[in-house]
Amino acid sequence: MTTNTIDTYNSLGLATTSSTTTTQKQTLGQEQFLKLLTTQLTHQDPMKPMENGDFLGQMAQFSTVSGIQDLQASFKDFASTISSDQALQAAGLVGRYVSAPSQEALLSAGGSVSGDFELPSSSPQVTLKIINPQTGEAIRDINLGSQATGNTAFVWDGLDNNGQFANPGIYKIQAEAEIDGTNTALATNIKSQVQSVTMGSGSSGLQVNLTGLGSVKFNQIKQIL
């Protein structure tokens, strides 16, 4: 680096230091960039002036970098706003009931379980099985008969196949439908009460904790009841 160049950097507040072992890297802001570019134009060789293309190229490069930085900052602010709004919405769900994907349901003493599932096409025979997860035994078989394409709601009154109330606890819910001659398992949504909300980080995101059933992501909630 020549003496004139060092003097130019010093006049702009961009003092450089050099040694045999380390080199300090300088970072230009927009104002410093414009000062340096103006100085470069002022001290250019009159016999070899800067080409218009070179000048425009330098401006375009800086504008692109600056624009990307501004865009990143805007997206960061936008994401922060969305996250805050979601947190407020989720906090308002505590104590309320929601419908969320689950293969399990909590049966309270003397209570019932309700939910729904989506039929991809009409079926002449739809069944619902309530299974004890400890033994794998189906304690209740519910015949829902013929159902049309679309959303199908169901309710388990808490009784087993003998007409006795099942013990309170967690039970597996298994929905099946005969579609084109084949028994097809269906994903179920279960009505559950929101116990609390957890603000996660990274990929975990905002979590809604359901009573007795663990947690689901906030964006997995199908319906607020």
C-alpha positions in Angstrom: 0.0 0.0 0.0 1.5 3.4 -1.1 1.9 6.4 1.2 -0.8 8.3 -0.7 -3.3 5.5 -0.2 -2.5 5.3 3.5 -3.0 9.0 3.9 -6.3 8.8 2.1 -7.5 6.0 4.4 -6.3 7.9 7.5 -8.2 11.1 6.4 -11.4 9.0 6.2 -11.0 7.4 9.6 -10.0 4.1 8.1 -6.5 3.8 9.6 -4.9 0.5 8.7 -2.3 -1.5 10.6 0.0 -4.2 9.2 2.5 -6.6 10.5 4.2 -9.9 9.5 1.7 -12.0 11.4 -1.7 -10.2 11.3 -3.7 -8.1 9.0 -6.7 -6.0 10.2 -9.7 -6.2 7.9 -11.6 -3.0 7.4 -15.4 -2.7 7.0 -16.9 0.2 5.0 -20.2 1.8 5.8 -22.2 3.6 3.2 -20.9 7.1 4.1 -17.3 5.9 4.2 -17.8 4.2 0.8 -19.0 7.4 -0.8 -16.1 9.4 0.7 -13.6 6.8 -0.6 -15.2 6.8 -4.0 -15.2 10.6 -4.2 -11.5 10.6 -3.1 -10.7 8.0 -5.7 -12.3 10.1 -8.5 -10.5 13.2 -7.3 -7.1 11.6 -7.3 -7.5 9.5 -10.4 -4.9 9.7 -13.1 -6.1 12.3 -15.7 -4.6 10.2 -18.4 -6.4 7.0 -17.3 -9.8 8.2 -15.9 -12.1 5.6 -14.4 -14.5 4.1 -16.9 -18.2 4.7 -16.5 -18.7 0.9 -16.3 -16.2 0.6 -13.4 -17.9 3.5 -11.5 -21.4 2.1 -12.0 -20.2 -1.4 -11.1 -18.8 -0.3 -7.8 -22.1 1.6 -7.0 -24.2 -1.4 -8.0 -22.2 -3.8 -5.8 -22.5 -1.6 -2.8 -26.2 -0.9 -3.4 -26.9 -4.7 -3.7 -25.1 -5.5 -0.4 -26.9 -2.6 1.3 -30.2 -3.6 -0.1 -29.8 -7.2 1.1 -28.9 -6.1 4.6 -32.0 -3.8 4.7 -34.1 -6.7 3.5 -32.7 -9.1 6.1 -33.4 -6.6 8.8 -37.0 -6.1 7.6 -37.6 -9.8 7.5 -36.2 -10.2 11.0 -38.5 -7.5 12.3 -41.5 -9.1 10.5 -40.7 -12.6 11.9 -40.4 -11.1 15.4 -43.8 -9.5 15.0 -45.4 -12.7 13.8 -43.9 -14.7 16.6 -45.2 -12.1 19.2 -48.7 -12.3 17.7 -48.7 -16.1 17.8 -47.5 -16.1 21.4 -50.4 -13.7 22.4 -52.9 -15.9 20.5 -51.6 -19.1 22.1 -51.6 -17.6 25.6 -55.3 -16.9 25.2 -56.0 -20.6 24.5 -55.1 -21.7 28.0 -58.1 -23.4 29.6 -59.9 -23.6 26.3 -60.5 -26.7 24.1 -58.9 -27.2 20.7 -58.9 -29.8 18.0 -55.5 -31.1 17.1 -54.0 -34.2 15.4 -53.6 -37.1 17.8 -54.1 -40.9 18.0 -54.7 -40.7 21.7 -57.4 -39.1 23.9 -57.8 -38.5 27.6 -60.9 -39.9 29.2 -61.9 -38.2 32.5 -64.0 -39.8 35.2 -67.6 -40.0 33.9 -66.6 -38.0 30.8 -66.5 -38.5 27.0 -64.1 -38.2 24.1 -64.9 -36.4 20.8 -63.0 -35.7 17.7 -63.2 -35.9 13.9 -61.4 -37.3 10.8 -61.3 -36.6 7.1 -62.7 -39.1 4.6 -60.9 -38.8 1.2 -63.9 -40.4 -0.4 -67.3 -41.8 0.5 -67.3 -45.1 2.4 -70.0 -47.7 3.0 -68.6 -48.7 6.3 -66.7 -46.6 8.9 -65.7 -47.9 12.3 -64.0 -46.4 15.4 -62.1 -48.5 17.9 -61.2 -47.5 21.4 -58.0 -49.4 22.4 -56.4 -49.8 25.8 -52.8 -48.9 25.1 -51.5 -51.1 28.0 -53.0 -54.3 26.6 -53.7 -53.5 23.0 -57.3 -54.7 23.5 -60.2 -52.9 21.8 -62.6 -52.1 24.7 -65.2 -50.4 22.4 -66.2 -50.8 18.8 -68.3 -48.0 17.4 -70.0 -48.5 14.1 -70.4 -45.2 12.2 -72.0 -46.8 9.2 -71.9 -45.2 5.8 -70.3 -41.8 5.5 -69.8 -39.2 2.8 -66.6 -37.6 1.6 -65.3 -35.0 4.0 -65.1 -34.3 7.7 -66.8 -36.8 10.0 -67.3 -36.1 13.7 -67.4 -38.8 16.4 -68.1 -39.1 20.1 -67.2 -41.9 22.5 -69.4 -41.8 25.6 -66.8 -43.5 27.8 -68.6 -46.9 27.9 -66.9 -50.2 27.0 -68.5 -53.0 24.9 -70.2 -54.3 28.1 -71.9 -50.9 28.8 -69.6 -50.1 31.7 -67.7 -46.9 32.2 -64.0 -47.4 31.2 -61.4 -46.3 33.7 -60.2 -42.8 33.4 -56.9 -42.5 31.5 -55.3 -42.3 28.1 -56.8 -44.4 25.3 -55.8 -45.0 21.7 -58.4 -43.9 19.0 -58.3 -45.8 15.8 -60.6 -44.8 12.9 -61.0 -47.1 9.8 -63.0 -46.8 6.6 -63.7 -49.2 3.8 -62.5 -47.3 0.7 -62.6 -49.1 -2.7 -62.9 -52.4 -1.0 -59.9 -51.8 1.3 -59.9 -51.0 5.0 -58.0 -47.7 5.3 -56.7 -46.2 8.6 -57.6 -42.5 9.0 -55.8 -39.8 10.9 -57.9 -38.4 13.8 -58.2 -35.0 15.4 -59.0 -35.1 19.1 -60.7 -32.4 21.2 -58.4 -31.6 24.1 -58.0 -28.9 26.7 -55.0 -26.5 26.6 -53.1 -26.6 29.8 -50.2 -24.3 29.0 -48.1 -22.7 26.3 -44.3 -23.0 25.8 -42.2 -20.7 23.8 -39.7 -22.9 22.0 -36.6 -22.0 20.0 -35.3 -23.0 16.7 -37.3 -25.8 14.9 -39.5 -26.5 18.0 -41.3 -23.1 17.8 -44.4 -22.3 19.8 -45.8 -25.4 21.6 -49.3 -25.8 23.0 -49.4 -28.3 25.9 -52.6 -30.4 26.0 -53.9 -31.9 29.2 -52.6 -35.5 29.5 -51.5 -35.6 25.9 -48.2 -33.8 25.7 -47.6 -30.9 23.3 -48.3 -30.0 19.7 -47.0 -27.2 17.6 -49.3 -24.1 17.5 -49.7 -24.3 13.8 -51.0 -27.8 14.0 -54.2 -26.8 15.8 -57.1 -27.4 13.4 -59.8 -25.6 15.3 -60.4 -23.6 18.5 -63.6 -24.8 20.1 
